[in-house]
Structures are given as C-alpha cells and as structure tokens.
Amino acid sequence: MVAGICLRSFASQCRNQSTRSFSSSSNLVPLRRKAQYPISNPLPVTTRRSVQTQQYAAFAPPSPESLGKAAPPKQYKRTIKWGRRFLILGAVAGTLYLIDTRLYAASITRSLRTFGLGILVAIDYKLNFRPKPLTGGTITDLHRRNAERMFNLLHQNGGLYLKIGQAIAMQSAVLPPEFQKMFARMFDDAPQNDWNDVERVIREDFGRSPEEVFGVSFTNEPGFGVMEKKARASASVAQVHWARLSDGREVAIKVQKREIASQVGWDLWAFRVVMKVYTKWFDLPLYSLVPYITERLMLETDFVNEANNSEKMAELVRGEPRLRDRVYIPKVYRELSSKRIMTAEWIEGVRLWDKETLQGTWLGGYAKGSPGANASPLSAPSIPPNNGTGNLKPDRDQWKGKNGKGGLGLSLKEVMTTMVDLFSAQMFLWGLVHCDPHPGNIFIRRKPNGHTELVLIDHGLYVSMTPKFRHQYCQFWKAIMTFDNDTLKTITSAWGVKAPDLFASATLMKPYDGGDGSTKSRITTELKGKTQAERHYEVQERMRQGIREILSEEDNFPRELLFIGRNMRIVQGNNQFLGSPVNRIKMTGSWASRSLVDSKDLSFGERVVNGWKHLIFRFVLFGSDIVFYTSKVRQILGFGGGMEDDIEKQMRFLAKDQFGVELQHSVFEG
C-alpha cells in the first residue's frame, strides 16, 4: 500500500509540472530544478510546439468524378505478338533443322547455303565486273574473293559438290588466274566416314552385318577372312576398304558414303536452280545441258551401273588385239555388290602421278613382274592379328629393293601410248567413253616381259555415243588434222555450232591454224590500246559470245561432247605431266581415221573407201611428226618442256593476245 501511494503521488507531480512548464508563448523552457527525479535528456532550447487550432475532421477519399476518366492498363500487345511469332519461327526452324540433319543429311541446309552464295556471287559480278568496280578494288580482287567463296562452299557441302569442283578444276585453264589457283586444290582426298556409317550402309543394303556378308571376323576366328575398318582411299562419293575373304581373294570394297543417298537429289536440284538463274541473269544458253549433266552425275552414285560399265569395258578390251595384253579391268564380284556397295578385285600398282617410280630402276628380278601384273594372283603372306583396327594388308614392295628406291623401269612413252590408244579406242571405235581418267584412277604395273600394263578403275562416269555421232566425231577429227574446213563446217553446223574455228581449238586444246583468221584480226584490233582493266572487262563478253556461237542451236548440240571434252583434257594433262613423251594429237587423229575402216557399223564399200583415205591420211600426219620431233629435240637440249608445253604456250599467247586473259594453268598442281 505504501508503494501504491508513492506512485500516485509521483504521477500527480509530473502532471502539475508539465502544466506549469508550457505557456501560451512559443518558447519552451525546460525545468532545471535539481529534484530527486532529474531529467537525463533535456529538450533543446530551440524546440517549439505549435498548437493545433483546426477542428478535427476524418479523411475522405476524392470522388471518382473528380479524378477524371481512368487510363486503360498497358498490355504490350505488339511486343507479345512479335515475341510469339519469333518463338514460333524459332521452334519451326529448330524442328526443321533437326529433321534436316537427322533424316536428310543436312541437304536442305546445304541447298540454302548454295542459293545464298549463288545470289551473292551473281550480284557481286553484276555490280562490279567493270573497269572500275563500284565497291572499289580491282577485277582481280573480285575474282579472288568469289573464288574463295566458291571453294569454301564446295568443301563445306562436300559430296557431289566436290565432284563438281573437280570438274571445274579440270577446265580451269579458261578461268581467271585466281580461280585456277583456288581450284588446283580440289584434288585433295575427301574426309572418310567412320566405321559406324560404313556398317550401317552394309546392313541397309544386305540386311546383314559386314561379318556375315563378307565372311570376315574382327576377333580372329579361324576359317574367316579379315577386313580393315579404316578406308584405304576416300573420294567425294565413296571410300574403299581392303579385305581378304575366307577363300583367300583380296578385294576392294567400295562403300558409298551414307549421306550421299539423302543428298544427291537435293544437290542436283540445287544445281539445276542455280544454273537456271545464271542462264537467265547472264544470258547464256546453258540450261538445256543441265538435264544431261545431272543424269550422268546421278548414275555415278549407282554402283550397279558402275559394275555394268566395268564389265562392258573389260569385254571390249579382251576383244581388241591392240589392247588385250596392255590394259586390265579389275573383276567385279556381283554376289558381294549392291547399289551402294561394289566389291572388286584388289589392285596392286603404281599411281600415274608417281613418275619417279614408273621409270625408276627395276630391282624385282629377271622375267618377273610387279605384284598382280598380267592377271597373276597375288601372294598371300600371313597377316597380323585382327582386332578391327590398324593396317592388315600385306606390303608387297620387295621389288623396290633393300633401299626401297627401285622402280618399275618402264618407258613413259610406252605408258602414255597405252593410255592414248585406250581412250582413242573408246571414243572412235567402241563409242563407250570413260570420262574420269585422272591419275588417281589409273594404275601402272610391270608385266614379266618388261612391258607396261595399264589398270583402269572407277567406271562410274561413262557416256555412250550413237554410231552416227561416233562417225561424225571421227570425220571431225580428220577434218581438223587436214584443215578440211568444208567438212568441218558441215559437221559443226549439224551440231548447231556457228564457230567451227573456236570449237576446233577447244577440241585440239591448241589454236586451230586452218581457219581464215578474220576473227583473230578483228578481236586484236578491238582490244588494241585498251587498259588491262578494260581488257578484263571484255573477257566476259568474248566468252559469252563464244558460248552462244558454240551453243547457237542447243537442241542439236551433242551432249556427249561435254564429257568427251573432259576426257580429252585430262589425257592431255596426263601427257603434259609425264613430259609429253608421245604425239597425242597425231595418235588421236590416226585412231579417228582408222576407226572409220574398222567400224562394224559401216558397209563393206564404205570401209574400203575409208581404208584408201586412211592411207593418204597417214602421209598427211607426217607434218605433225615434224612438229613433235622438233619440240622433242628442243626439250632434250633444255629449251622446252615438250610438245604439250609448246601447245600450252600457244594457247596462253592466243588467250592473252585475243582475249586479254592470263592463263596460269597446271593441270594437277597440288
């Protein structure tokens, strides 16, 4: 109770003190009495307190009418709409990309890439192919950047695009130097697919595993053959694996790359579209040739067609005494082949590009040939344990001697004579032409008698000639060799060609000297005094006009000439590479004339007349020998590289003098 009384007394004192401490004035003076209850934090002397005099009123919100009309909420409709569109577009594009890569081996992507680059290159040339390009730089810069673009596209797309690039490379002498340098690299080996893709193709075509199809084992099971999983060679369309079957036969198993089947249709369609655009845009009569080209390329992916061509060529060679013992076509094993797989006899030989080995000293022994020559069976030495990896094929290089520097000891003249005879017989006698005779498709072996045996492989790209066209082509060559301009004009007119001189030069791969020369003097006069840039500009018009004259009547132009010309160009390149050991033009002309005598499609009377003309023709060819041996003497004395080099110089002079084009061409450079 005492405590309660004290608390009440303290509260009463505080109230009284508070009342006395504030007056009506604004000054607030704190009490400073020293009482028993001191104030620990006295208020500052400047503190004031205002007395509220207004009557208290409760807060009332403003009425809706006083605030005006409410603004609608921001909904971002346009942003949401475009965001939704981008999401849908991204989802569709991603789905299509997955479908394209998984099911079509990126064929759609490759086609879009082709269209984009094709349009870019076309626009670039349309705007900048002039003495002073709109974007600056020079015409040389224009050629260089577009050559780089095309080269990258062909390598990035791969497959048939590499095959097209190789075709361009073989004709690159008519292209600007920047394209020549770029496409000289097109002969590099293509990357090979891994074993999983190879096994998948075999299973899809045969319905069985490689072990079951070829009777091989990857775990050293007794009684089975062996097979290498790593390819021995890889090209644009297929790759080749070595295997030894259970019966001892050594075979080359050519397996088409898995993606080719999905890509070939798209690739050829893209090629047709681009050619259609270029035909219209640059006013060139080229599109009518495209169906035939695409048909040939499509057949090249059909290994059944290749097997048929191989067997036909082997039969023709066996039936020709002049070639029977000089040329060999590998056997095809049909029971182990399909549309995408071809199994053929394994060939041991020296590639044509190995010139040093071809003519190196023979160290293999007397009356002995190189492995497999003259259809002799290969020896079957033991092989290391097979675990599915590494090289299993036995090395058969004992004939090179202990130091490994021996060669076949062959004459390059004999090698080249065999080659020219073979392809001349195909064109003029049989009408069935192998159109891809580059050095990688030709093996050379030494027979026991010391002579040359040529082995021809890769029979996918062939053209067939009708008897009528084949006879015309024979007469065309005879007319070129004898400067028979009347016959030349008659035949070229039948083919729809209005520029016989130009076409003859393209056929010979050398300037045709039998024309009237009016075109040359006219062109020389027109280009005289022009700057280098102006001469470059004139090149396109000259080439376009030349193409128009050659293809003036597209329907009459023989499509076979496209690939026959490719064959002739490669054979010329082979002869030039080996140092021009033979007079290729004379040999080719002689086969053309002789085939009109030997052809079984002609009547007996026609063959007799052609036989008499052939004898006269042989005397006419004597002039060609004079030119050849003159070049040979100069070559021996160190003043030239041979007849083909002299021809190349003439073509370079002709191109520079008449067209302002610098030819810097080496057929198999790189």
C-alpha positions in Angstrom: 0.0 0.0 0.0 2.8 2.4 0.8 4.3 1.7 -2.7 0.9 2.5 -4.4 0.6 5.8 -2.6 4.1 6.8 -3.7 3.4 6.0 -7.4 0.2 8.1 -7.4 1.9 11.0 -5.8 4.7 10.9 -8.4 2.2 10.9 -11.3 0.3 13.9 -9.8 3.5 15.9 -9.5 4.5 15.1 -13.1 1.2 16.4 -14.4 1.4 19.6 -12.4 4.9 20.2 -13.5 4.0 19.7 -17.2 1.2 22.2 -16.9 3.4 24.8 -15.4 6.2 24.3 -18.0 4.4 25.4 -21.1 2.9 28.8 -21.6 1.0 30.4 -24.4 4.2 31.7 -25.9 6.3 29.6 -28.3 9.3 29.3 -26.1 9.7 26.1 -24.3 11.9 26.4 -21.2 12.8 23.1 -19.5 12.7 22.9 -15.8 16.1 22.8 -14.2 15.2 22.1 -10.8 17.6 19.8 -9.0 15.0 17.5 -7.9 15.3 14.0 -6.9 14.0 13.0 -10.3 16.5 14.6 -12.7 15.8 14.7 -16.5 18.6 12.8 -18.3 17.9 14.2 -21.8 16.7 17.8 -21.6 15.0 19.2 -24.7 17.0 21.9 -26.6 16.0 25.4 -26.2 15.1 25.9 -29.8 12.4 23.2 -29.8 8.9 24.6 -30.4 5.5 23.2 -30.4 2.5 24.5 -32.4 -0.9 24.2 -31.0 -3.5 22.7 -33.5 -6.4 25.1 -33.6 -8.4 23.4 -36.5 -11.3 21.2 -35.8 -10.6 17.5 -36.3 -12.1 16.0 -39.5 -11.9 12.4 -40.7 -10.1 11.7 -44.0 -12.4 11.3 -47.0 -11.1 10.0 -50.4 -11.8 12.0 -53.6 -14.8 11.1 -55.6 -14.3 9.2 -58.9 -15.8 12.2 -60.8 -13.1 14.5 -59.6 -10.3 12.2 -60.8 -11.4 12.1 -64.4 -11.6 9.0 -66.7 -9.3 6.1 -65.7 -6.4 5.2 -68.2 -6.5 1.6 -69.5 -3.7 -0.7 -68.3 -0.7 -1.1 -70.7 -1.0 -4.6 -72.3 2.2 -4.7 -74.6 0.2 -6.4 -77.4 2.7 -5.7 -80.2 5.6 -6.9 -78.2 3.8 -10.1 -77.2 2.6 -10.7 -80.8 6.1 -10.4 -82.3 7.6 -12.3 -79.4 5.1 -15.1 -80.1 6.0 -15.0 -83.8 9.7 -15.2 -83.1 9.1 -18.1 -80.7 7.0 -20.0 -83.2 9.5 -19.2 -86.0 12.4 -20.4 -83.8 10.6 -23.6 -82.9 9.7 -24.3 -86.5 13.3 -23.5 -87.7 14.7 -25.7 -84.9 12.4 -28.6 -85.8 13.2 -28.3 -89.5 16.9 -28.2 -88.7 16.7 -31.3 -86.6 14.6 -33.1 -89.3 17.1 -31.9 -92.0 20.2 -33.1 -90.1 18.7 -36.4 -88.8 16.7 -37.5 -91.9 18.1 -35.7 -94.9 21.9 -35.4 -94.0 21.6 -31.5 -93.9 20.5 -31.4 -97.6 18.1 -28.5 -97.1 20.8 -26.5 -95.2 23.3 -27.2 -98.0 20.9 -26.1 -100.6 20.0 -22.9 -98.9 23.7 -22.2 -98.4 24.2 -22.8 -102.2 21.4 -20.5 -103.1 22.6 -17.7 -100.8 26.2 -17.9 -102.1 25.0 -18.2 -105.7 22.9 -15.0 -105.4 25.8 -13.2 -103.6 28.3 -14.1 -106.3 25.9 -13.2 -109.1 25.2 -9.8 -107.6 28.8 -9.1 -106.9 29.7 -9.8 -110.6 26.7 -7.9 -111.8 27.7 -4.8 -109.9 31.5 -5.0 -110.1 32.5 -6.6 -113.3 33.6 -3.4 -115.0 36.8 -1.5 -115.4 36.1 0.4 -112.2 34.2 -1.8 -109.7 31.5 0.1 -107.7 32.7 -1.3 -104.4 36.3 -0.4 -105.0 39.4 -2.6 -105.6 40.1 -4.2 -108.9 38.7 -7.0 -111.0 41.5 -9.3 -109.6 40.1 -8.7 -106.1 36.6 -9.5 -107.4 37.8 -12.9 -108.9 39.8 -13.7 -105.7 37.0 -13.2 -103.2 34.5 -15.1 -105.3 36.9 -18.0 -106.0 37.4 -18.2 -102.2 33.7 -18.2 -101.6 33.0 -21.0 -104.1 35.9 -23.1 -102.9 34.7 -22.9 -99.3 31.2 -23.7 -100.3 32.2 -26.8 -102.3 34.4 -28.1 -99.4 31.8 -27.3 -96.8 29.0 -29.0 -98.6 31.1 -32.0 -99.7 29.6 -35.0 -101.5 28.7 -34.3 -105.2 29.8 -30.7 -104.7 33.4 -31.9 -104.6 32.8 -33.8 -107.8 31.5 -30.6 -109.4 34.5 -28.8 -108.1 36.9 -31.3 -109.6 35.1 -31.0 -112.9 35.6 -27.2 -112.7 39.3 -27.7 -111.8 39.9 -29.8 -114.9 38.6 -26.9 -117.1 40.1 -24.2 -115.0 42.5 -23.1 -117.8 39.7 -20.9 -119.2 39.1 -19.3 -115.8 40.8 -16.3 -114.4 44.1 -17.0 -112.6 42.5 -16.5 -109.2 40.1 -19.4 -109.9 42.9 -21.5 -111.3 45.0 -21.3 -108.1 42.0 -22.0 -105.9 40.6 -25.0 -107.8 44.0 -26.6 -108.2 43.5 -27.7 -104.5 40.3 -29.7 -105.4 42.2 -33.0 -105.9 42.9 -33.4 -102.2 41.4 -36.6 -100.6 38.0 -36.2 -99.2 37.5 -37.0 -95.5 36.3 -40.5 -94.8 33.3 -41.6 -92.8 33.8 -43.6 -89.6 33.1 -47.4 -89.4 29.6 -47.0 -87.9 28.4 -45.3 -91.0 30.0 -48.0 -93.2 28.5 -50.8 -91.2 25.1 -49.1 -91.4 25.2 -48.9 -95.2 26.1 -52.6 -95.5 23.3 -53.6 -93.2 20.8 -51.4 -95.1 21.7 -52.9 -98.5 22.2 -56.5 -97.5 20.2 -56.8 -94.3 23.2 -58.4 -92.6 26.3 -57.4 -90.8 29.7 -57.0 -92.6 30.9 -60.2 -90.9 28.1 -62.1 -92.4 28.2 -60.5 -95.8 31.9 -60.8 -96.5 32.7 -63.8 -94.2 35.2 -61.9 -92.1 35.9 -61.7 -88.4 37.2 -58.9 -86.2 38.1 -61.3 -83.4 40.5 -63.7 -85.2 38.0 -66.6 -85.5 39.6 -69.4 -87.5 38.2 -70.0 -91.0 37.1 -66.4 -91.6 38.6 -63.6 -93.6 39.7 -60.2 -92.4 38.7 -56.6 -93.2 40.2 -53.2 -92.5 37.8 -50.7 -90.8 39.9 -47.7 -91.8 39.5 -46.8 -95.5 42.5 -47.1 -97.9 41.1 -44.3 -100.1 38.3 -41.8 -99.7 36.7 -39.8 -102.5 33.7 -37.4 -102.7 31.1 -40.1 -103.1 32.6 -43.3 -101.7 35.5 -44.8 -99.8 37.4 -48.1 -100.3 38.3 -50.7 -97.7 40.7 -53.6 -98.1 39.6 -57.2 -97.2 40.8 -60.7 -97.6 37.9 -63.2 -98.0 37.9 -66.6 -96.4 38.8 -68.2 -99.8 42.0 -66.0 -100.0 40.8 -63.4 -102.5 41.9 -59.9 -101.8 39.1 -57.4 -102.6 38.5 -53.7 -102.7 35.1 -52.9 -101.0 33.8 -49.6 -102.3 31.2 -48.3 -99.9 29.1 -45.2 -100.7 29.0 -42.6 -98.0 25.8 -42.9 -96.1 24.7 -39.3 -96.5 25.0 -39.3 -100.3 21.7 -41.2 -100.9 19.9 -38.4 -99.0 21.8 -35.5 -100.5 22.1 -36.4 -104.2 18.5 -35.4 -105.1 18.7 -32.1 -103.3 22.2 -31.4 -104.6 21.2 -31.9 -108.2 18.0 -29.9 -107.7 20.0 -27.0 -106.3 22.4 -27.3 -109.2 19.5 -27.0 -111.7 18.0 -24.0 -109.9 21.3 -22.1 -109.8 22.0 -22.9 -113.5 18.5 -21.7 -114.4 19.1 -18.4 -112.6 22.5 -17.9 -114.1 21.2 -18.8 -117.6 18.6 -16.0 -117.4 20.7 -13.5 -115.5 23.8 -13.7 -117.7 22.0 -14.6 -120.9 23.9 -17.8 -121.5 22.4 -20.8 -123.3 23.5 -23.4 -120.7 20.3 -24.7 -119.0 19.4 -27.1 -121.8 22.6 -29.0 -121.0 21.8 -29.4 -117.3 19.4 -32.4 -117.5 22.1 -34.5 -119.2 24.8 -33.5 -116.7 22.6 -34.3 -113.7 21.6 -37.6 -115.3 25.3 -38.6 -115.6 26.1 -37.5 -112.0 23.1 -39.4 -110.7 24.3 -42.6 -112.5 27.7 -42.1 -110.9 26.1 -42.8 -107.5 24.6 -46.1 -108.7 27.2 -48.8 -108.3 25.2 -51.4 -110.3 25.7 -49.0 -113.2 29.4 -48.8 -112.5 29.7 -52.6 -112.4 27.9 -52.8 -115.7 30.3 -50.3 -117.3 33.3 -52.1 -115.9 32.2 -55.4 -117.3 31.4 -53.9 -120.7 34.8 -52.3 -120.9 36.6 -55.5 -119.8 34.8 -57.3 -122.6 35.7 -54.7 -125.2 39.4 -54.7 -124.2 39.5 -58.5 -124.4 38.1 -58.4 -127.9 40.7 -55.8 -129.2 44.1 -57.4 -130.1 45.8 -54.0 -129.9 44.9 -53.6 -126.3 44.2 -57.0 -124.9 47.6 -57.6 -123.3 48.2 -53.9 -122.4 45.1 -52.9 -120.5 43.4 -54.6 -117.5 40.0 -54.0 -116.0 39.5 -55.4 -112.4 36.9 -58.1 -111.9 33.7 -57.3 -110.1 32.1 -59.7 -107.6 28.4 -59.3 -108.2 27.4 -61.5 -105.3 29.1 -59.1 -102.9 27.8 -55.9 -104.6 24.7 -53.8 -104.5 23.5 -50.3 -105.5 25.7 -48.6 -102.9 28.5 -51.3 -102.4 30.8 -52.7 -105.1 33.3 -55.4 -104.4 36.1 -55.8 -106.9 39.4 -57.4 -107.3 42.2 -55.6 -105.3 44.8 -54.0 -107.4 48.5 -53.5 -106.5 50.1 -50.9 -108.7 51.8 -47.6 -109.0 49.7 -44.4 -109.5 50.2 -42.5 -112.7 51.4 -39.4 -110.7 54.4 -41.3 -109.3 56.6 -40.5 -112.3 59.9 -41.4 -110.5 58.7 -44.8 -109.5 57.4 -45.5 -113.0 60.8 -45.0 -114.6 63.0 -46.0 -111.7 65.4 -48.9 -112.0 63.7 -52.4 -111.8 65.1 -54.4 -108.9 62.4 -57.1 -108.9 64.3 -59.8 -110.7 64.6 -61.1 -114.3 61.4 -62.2 -116.0 59.3 -61.1 -113.1 56.6 -58.5 -113.0 55.2 -56.3 -110.3 52.6 -57.8 -107.9 49.4 -58.8 -109.8 50.6 -57.9 -113.2 49.3 -59.8 -116.2 46.4 -61.1 -114.1 48.7 -63.2 -112.0 47.4 -64.0 -108.5 48.6 -62.0 -105.5 50.8 -63.8 -103.0 49.1 -64.4 -99.6 51.6 -63.8 -96.8 50.4 -64.0 -93.2 48.8 -61.0 -91.6 48.9 -59.7 -88.1 46.1 -60.4 -85.6 42.9 -58.7 -86.5 41.2 -56.6 -83.9 39.3 -54.4 -86.4 41.9 -51.5 -86.3 45.2 -50.8 -87.9 46.5 -51.9 -91.3 46.2 -55.5 -92.2 47.1 -55.6 -95.9 50.5 -57.1 -96.6 53.1 -54.8 -98.0 54.4 -56.0 -101.4 57.3 -53.7 -102.1 60.1 -56.2 -102.2 60.6 -55.3 -105.9 61.8 -51.9 -104.8 65.0 -53.4 -103.4 66.5 -53.2 -100.0 66.8 -49.4 -100.0 63.2 -49.0 -101.3 64.3 -46.8 -104.2 63.6 -49.2 -107.0 61.0 -48.6 -109.7 59.1 -50.3 -112.5 61.7 -49.5 -115.1 59.1 -48.6 -117.7 59.2 -46.2 -120.6 57.0 -43.2 -120.1 56.4 -43.2 -123.8 55.0 -46.7 -123.6 52.8 -45.8 -120.6 51.4 -42.8 -122.4 51.0 -44.7 -125.7 48.9 -47.3 -124.0 46.7 -44.6 -122.4 46.1 -42.7 -125.6 45.3 -45.9 -127.5 42.8 -47.0 -124.9 40.8 -43.7 -124.7 41.0 -43.2 -128.5 39.5 -46.7 -129.0 36.8 -45.8 -126.5 35.9 -42.6 -128.4 36.3 -43.6 -132.1 35.9 -47.4 -132.2 33.6 -48.5 -129.4 31.6 -45.4 -128.5 31.8 -46.1 -124.8 33.9 -43.5 -123.0 35.4 -43.4 -119.5 35.1 -39.7 -118.6 37.1 -39.5 -115.4 40.7 -40.8 -116.3 42.6 -38.6 -113.9 45.8 -40.1 -112.4 44.1 -41.4 -109.3 42.0 -43.8 -111.4 44.9 -45.3 -113.3 47.4 -47.9 -112.0 50.6 -48.9 -113.8 52.1 -52.4 -113.5 55.1 -54.1 -115.0 54.5 -57.4 -116.8 57.0 -60.2 -116.6 58.2 -59.4 -120.2 59.1 -55.9 -119.0 56.3 -54.0 -120.8 53.5 -51.8 -119.4 50.1 -52.9 -118.1 47.6 -50.1 -117.5 44.8 -50.8 -115.0 41.7 -48.6 -115.2 39.4 -48.3 -112.2 36.3 -46.2 -111.2 33.9 -46.8 -114.1 31.0 -44.7 -112.7 31.1 -41.7 -115.2 30.7 -43.0 -118.7 28.9 -41.7 -121.9 27.7 -43.7 -124.8 27.9 -42.5 -128.4 25.5 -43.4 -131.1 27.1 -44.9 -134.3 26.1 -41.8 -136.3 27.6 -39.4 -133.8 30.7 -41.5 -133.4 31.3 -41.5 -137.2 30.8 -37.7 -137.3 33.3 -37.3 -134.5 35.9 -39.4 -136.4 35.3 -37.3 -139.5 35.5 -34.1 -137.4 39.0 -35.1 -136.2 40.2 -36.0 -139.7 39.0 -32.6 -140.9 40.9 -30.8 -138.2 44.1 -32.7 -138.9 43.9 -32.0 -142.7 42.5 -28.4 -142.5 39.4 -29.6 -144.4 37.3 -26.5 -143.5 34.3 -27.5 -145.7 33.9 -30.8 -143.8 34.5 -29.1 -140.6 31.7 -26.6 -141.2 29.3 -29.3 -142.4 29.7 -31.3 -139.2 29.7 -28.4 -136.8 26.6 -27.0 -138.5 24.9 -30.3 -138.0 25.8 -30.0 -134.3 24.4 -26.4 -134.1 27.8 -24.8 -133.8 28.4 -21.5 -135.6 32.0 -21.1 -134.6 33.9 -24.0 -136.2 37.4 -22.5 -135.7 36.7 -21.8 -132.0 35.3 -25.3 -131.5 38.2 -26.9 -133.3 40.6 -25.1 -131.0 38.7 -26.3 -127.9 38.8 -29.8 -129.2 42.5 -29.8 -130.0 43.4 -27.9 -126.8 45.6 -25.8 -129.2 45.0 -23.0 -131.6 43.4 -24.2 -134.8 45.5 -22.9 -137.7 43.2 -23.9 -140.5 40.7 -21.0 -140.2 40.6 -17.8 -142.2 42.0 -15.7 -139.3 39.4 -13.0 -139.7 38.1 -13.4 -136.2 41.6 -13.1 -134.7 42.4 -9.9 -136.6 39.0 -8.4 -135.6 39.4 -9.2 -131.9 43.0 -8.0 -131.9 42.0 -4.7 -133.5 39.2 -4.1 -131.0 41.4 -4.7 -127.9 44.3 -2.8 -129.2 45.2 0.2 -126.9 42.8 -0.8 -124.1 43.9 -0.8 -120.5 44.3 -4.1 -118.5 41.1 -3.4 -116.7 39.2 -2.8 -119.9 40.6 -6.0 -121.4 39.5 -7.9 -118.4 36.0 -6.4 -118.8 35.9 -7.6 -122.5 36.7 -11.2 -121.5 33.2 -11.9 -120.2 31.6 -10.6 -123.4 34.1 -12.6 -125.5 33.4 -15.8 -123.6 29.7 -15.3 -123.5 29.7 -14.7 -127.3 31.8 -17.7 -127.9 29.5 -19.9 -125.8 26.5 -18.5 -127.7 28.2 -19.4 -131.0 29.1 -22.9 -130.0 25.6 -23.5 -128.5 23.7 -21.5 -131.0 21.3 -24.4 -131.6 21.0 -26.0 -128.2 18.8 -28.8 -129.3 21.3 -30.0 -131.9 24.4 -29.9 -129.8 25.6 -33.4 -128.8 25.5 -33.6 -125.0 28.2 -36.3 -125.1 30.8 -33.7 -126.1 30.7 -32.1 -122.7 32.2 -35.3 -121.1 34.3 -36.3 -124.1 36.0 -33.0 -123.9 36.7 -33.6 -120.2 38.3 -36.9 -121.1 40.5 -35.3 -123.8 41.5 -32.5 -121.4 42.6 -35.0 -118.7 44.5 -37.2 -121.2 46.3 -34.1 -122.4 47.1 -33.2 -118.8 48.5 -36.7 -118.2 50.7 -36.4 -121.2 51.9 -33.0 -120.2 52.6 -34.2 -116.6 54.8 -37.0 -117.9 56.8 -34.6 -120.1 55.0 -35.0 -123.4 56.5 -38.4 -124.4 54.1 -39.0 -127.3 52.5 -37.0 -130.1 49.0 -37.2 -128.7 47.3 -35.3 -131.4 48.7 -37.4 -134.2 47.8 -40.7 -132.4 44.3 -39.5 -131.7 43.8 -38.4 -135.3 45.2 -41.7 -136.5 42.7 -43.7 -134.4 39.8 -41.5 -135.7 40.7 -42.3 -139.3 41.5 -46.0 -138.7 38.2 -46.4 -136.8 36.2 -45.5 -140.0 37.9 -48.5 -141.5 37.4 -50.9 -138.6 33.9 -49.9 -137.6 31.4 -52.7 -138.0 28.5 -50.2 -138.3 29.6 -49.2 -141.8 29.1 -51.2 -145.0 31.9 -53.0 -146.7 32.1 -50.5 -149.5 32.3 -47.6 -147.1 35.1 -49.3 -145.2 37.1 -49.9 -148.4 36.8 -46.2 -149.4 37.7 -45.1 -145.9 40.7 -47.5 -146.0 42.1 -45.7 -149.0 41.6 -42.3 -147.4 43.3 -43.6 -144.3 46.5 -44.4 -146.2 46.5 -40.9 -147.7 45.8 -39.5 -144.2 48.9 -41.3 -142.8 51.1 -39.3 -145.2 49.4 -36.1 -144.1 50.2 -36.8 -140.5 53.9 -36.7 -141.3 53.8 -32.9 -140.9 52.6 -33.4 -137.3 55.6 -35.7 -136.6 57.9 -32.9 -137.8 56.4 -30.5 -135.2 56.6 -33.2 -132.5 60.2 -34.2 -133.0 61.2 -30.5 -133.3 59.7 -30.0 -129.8 61.4 -33.2 -128.6 64.9 -32.0 -129.8 64.4 -28.7 -128.1 63.3 -30.5 -124.9 66.4 -32.7 -124.9 68.6 -29.6 -125.4 66.9 -27.9 -122.5 65.0 -25.3 -124.5 61.4 -26.5 -123.8 59.2 -29.0 -121.9 57.9 -30.9 -124.9 55.0 -30.7 -127.4 52.2 -30.3 -124.8 54.1 -27.4 -123.2 54.6 -25.8 -126.5 50.8 -26.2 -127.2 50.1 -24.7 -123.8 52.3 -21.7 -124.6 50.4 -21.2 -127.9 47.1 -21.3 -126.0 48.4 -18.8 -123.5 49.6 -16.4 -126.2 46.3 -16.8 -128.1 44.3 -16.1 -124.9 46.4 -13.1 -123.9 46.6 -11.7 -127.4 42.9 -12.0 -128.4 41.1 -12.0 -125.0 43.5 -10.4 -122.5 43.3 -13.5 -120.3 46.4 -14.6 -118.4 46.4 -18.5 -118.3 48.3 -19.8 -115.3 47.3 -23.4 -115.5 48.9 -26.6 -114.2 46.5 -29.5 -114.5 47.4 -31.4 -111.4 49.0 -28.7 -109.3 48.6 -29.5 -105.6 
